[in-house]
Amino acid sequence: MNAAALKELEARLDARLADMHAGQIDWLAKLVSFDSVRGNVGPCQDWLAGEFAARGWSVDSFTIDEVDIAGRPGASPVVDTDYSDAKIVVATHEVDDGKGRSLILQGHIDVVPPGAPELWENPPFQPIVKDGWMYGRGADDMKVGVAEMVHALDALRDLGYVPDARVHIETVCEEECTGNGALATLERGYRAEACFIPESMNGRMIRAELGSVWVRVRLFGKPGHVLGTVSDSSSATLSAYEYVKDLRALTAEINVEARDHPYFGHIDNPVKFSLGKIRGGDWLGSVPSWAEIECRISVLPGITLPQMRARVSERVRSTAARLEATVDPVIEWIGFQADGHVFEPGTEAEATLARVHKSVHGTEMETFSQTATSDTRQYDLYYGIPTLCYGGHGEGAHSPLERTNLASMRETTKIIALFIAEWCGLRPIEQES
């Protein structure tokens, strides 16, 4: 599509998306209203499957436990849950003799738990719109992206076009903890010549991202009655803070090493440590005999997962030796085991998105290094599918202030529609098979 044709389509999309805007907001609000935390994604996915079927797309709804992902590249361990309710939906637009390039549009509908209700001004799953923003858990991360990719296809259809290539519209779960949902779609056979994941990125595209390892350490104290002489090292719960202190020190060491990293050296302390959970003890009048900490540590591109796990394990063992633990800690890898990776420049998919971005915004598309983890590695790193992670403006992900900008939603929907037009090509609906 030449520049003039692209601008003409852009103008038509502007008009159509303005008419659709109120309906798109209502659709997103419905999506946000589902409490789709881990283990409760079924109702949300069932609603989406119905929405997709109503659009004439073929729909494959399945659970992760129906797909053999064990031992596959990108698989993370499944702990404290099963996948009998981990539902995935893949809708497919198919054409005969398509002239364009195939595409995956992917978004995750699982959300992190809302946490303390006292911190929310409004209930997390009762979205509200205020001053051009929608507030609610998942509004930004990343149900807005799902609303954008679906309504991009809706807008093109309303203008009389469908993609001239196969398009898979995927809504997955497990993005927030393992990435196994995205992996299940790939192992079920859904592949394409490019993948587009519209996470909220403030109009930028990810060039590199960190990986992540999640670890649980179960440690032991020297139990007894609190009337006795109790040292900090005797108490498993107090000892837990020593393990945390030493793991934070390891993170600081890795951040010193990161100063020379080609993609993260410009960021102060890009590697993050989080003590996500701590628990322990059984009785207030006893010295706690056990404690558990669950932690997340980032992984730089170029550091293998075995190398990172070895460093964490060595630091835990050295802490135990320093505290003269009588029983060795138990180390368990409980969720994300995700490599960091770099989206290599020069792909045609990126060039296509850059052209569309410049046509809409009049500026060159920016790329950046993300100090977090996304599903992109499953497609790009492990399966060789060029993957774009690009989206609009939002704030407060994983917090009680989570919100997404609704004007940006409309703008990003237009960009996705234009990307589809450029990448897949368009055919008039009367030619659709």
Secondary structure as the mmCIF struct_conf table of DSSP 4:
data_model
#
loop_
_struct_conf.conf_type_id
_struct_conf.id
_struct_conf.beg_label_comp_id
_struct_conf.beg_label_asym_id
_struct_conf.beg_label_seq_id
_struct_conf.end_label_comp_id
_struct_conf.end_label_asym_id
_struct_conf.end_label_seq_id
HELX_RH_AL_P HELX_RH_AL_P1 ALA A 3 VAL A 32
TURN_TY1_P TURN_TY1_P1 SER A 33 SER A 33
BEND BEND1 PHE A 34 PHE A 34
STRN STRN1 VAL A 37 VAL A 37
TURN_TY1_P TURN_TY1_P2 ARG A 38 GLY A 39
HELX_RH_AL_P HELX_RH_AL_P2 GLY A 42 ALA A 54
TURN_TY1_P TURN_TY1_P3 ARG A 55 GLY A 56
STRN STRN2 SER A 58 THR A 63
HELX_RH_3T_P HELX_RH_3T_P1 ILE A 64 GLU A 66
BEND BEND2 VAL A 67 VAL A 67
TURN_TY1_P TURN_TY1_P4 ALA A 70 GLY A 71
BEND BEND3 ARG A 72 ARG A 72
TURN_TY1_P TURN_TY1_P5 PRO A 73 GLY A 74
BEND BEND4 ASP A 80 ASP A 80
BEND BEND5 TYR A 83 TYR A 83
TURN_TY1_P TURN_TY1_P6 SER A 84 ASP A 85
STRN STRN3 LYS A 87 HIS A 93
TURN_TY1_P TURN_TY1_P7 ASP A 96 ASP A 97
BEND BEND6 GLY A 100 GLY A 100
STRN STRN4 LEU A 103 HIS A 108
STRN STRN5 VAL A 111 VAL A 111
HELX_RH_3T_P HELX_RH_3T_P2 PRO A 117 LEU A 119
BEND BEND7 GLU A 121 ASN A 122
TURN_TY1_P TURN_TY1_P8 PRO A 124 PHE A 125
BEND BEND8 GLN A 126 GLN A 126
STRN STRN6 ILE A 128 LYS A 130
TURN_TY1_P TURN_TY1_P9 ASP A 131 GLY A 132
STRN STRN7 TRP A 133 TYR A 135
BEND BEND9 GLY A 136 GLY A 136
TURN_TY1_P TURN_TY1_P10 ARG A 137 GLY A 138
HELX_RH_PI_P HELX_RH_PI_P1 ALA A 139 LYS A 143
HELX_RH_AL_P HELX_RH_AL_P3 VAL A 144 ASP A 158
TURN_TY1_P TURN_TY1_P11 LEU A 159 GLY A 160
STRN STRN8 TYR A 161 PRO A 163
BEND BEND10 ASP A 164 ALA A 165
STRN STRN9 VAL A 167 VAL A 172
BEND BEND11 CYS A 173 CYS A 173
TURN_TY1_P TURN_TY1_P12 GLU A 175 THR A 178
HELX_RH_AL_P HELX_RH_AL_P4 ASN A 180 GLU A 187
TURN_TY1_P TURN_TY1_P13 ARG A 188 GLY A 189
BEND BEND12 GLU A 193 GLU A 193
STRN STRN10 CYS A 195 ILE A 197
TURN_TY1_P TURN_TY1_P14 ASN A 202 GLY A 203
STRN STRN11 ARG A 204 GLU A 209
STRN STRN12 GLY A 211 PHE A 220
STRN STRN13 HIS A 225 HIS A 225
TURN_TY1_P TURN_TY1_P15 VAL A 226 LEU A 227
BEND BEND13 GLY A 228 GLY A 228
TURN_TY1_P TURN_TY1_P16 ASP A 232 SER A 234
HELX_RH_AL_P HELX_RH_AL_P5 ALA A 236 GLU A 257
HELX_RH_3T_P HELX_RH_3T_P3 ALA A 258 ASP A 260
TURN_TY1_P TURN_TY1_P17 PRO A 262 HIS A 266
BEND BEND14 ILE A 267 ASN A 269
BEND BEND15 VAL A 271 VAL A 271
STRN STRN14 PHE A 273 GLY A 280
BEND BEND16 ASP A 282 ASP A 282
TURN_TY1_P TURN_TY1_P18 LEU A 284 GLY A 285
STRN STRN15 SER A 286 SER A 286
STRN STRN16 TRP A 290 VAL A 299
TURN_TY1_P TURN_TY1_P19 PRO A 301 GLY A 302
BEND BEND17 ILE A 303 ILE A 303
HELX_RH_AL_P HELX_RH_AL_P6 LEU A 305 ARG A 322
TURN_TY1_P TURN_TY1_P20 LEU A 323 GLU A 324
BEND BEND18 THR A 326 VAL A 327
HELX_LH_PP_P HELX_LH_PP_P1 ASP A 328 PRO A 329
STRN STRN17 VAL A 330 ALA A 338
STRN STRN18 HIS A 341 VAL A 342
BEND BEND19 PRO A 345 PRO A 345
HELX_RH_AL_P HELX_RH_AL_P7 GLU A 348 HIS A 361
BEND BEND20 GLY A 362 THR A 363
HELX_LH_PP_P HELX_LH_PP_P2 GLU A 364 MET A 365
STRN STRN19 GLU A 366 GLN A 370
BEND BEND21 THR A 371 ALA A 372
TURN_TY1_P TURN_TY1_P21 ASP A 375 ASP A 375
HELX_RH_AL_P HELX_RH_AL_P8 THR A 376 ASP A 380
TURN_TY1_P TURN_TY1_P22 LEU A 381 TYR A 383
STRN STRN20 THR A 387 CYS A 389
STRN STRN21 TYR A 390 TYR A 390
STRN STRN22 GLY A 394 GLU A 395
TURN_TY1_P TURN_TY1_P23 ALA A 397 HIS A 398
BEND BEND22 SER A 399 SER A 399
TURN_TY1_P TURN_TY1_P24 PRO A 400 LEU A 401
STRN STRN23 ARG A 403 ASN A 405
HELX_RH_AL_P HELX_RH_AL_P9 LEU A 406 CYS A 424
STRN STRN24 LEU A 426 PRO A 428
HELX_RH_3T_P HELX_RH_3T_P4 ILE A 429 GLN A 431
#
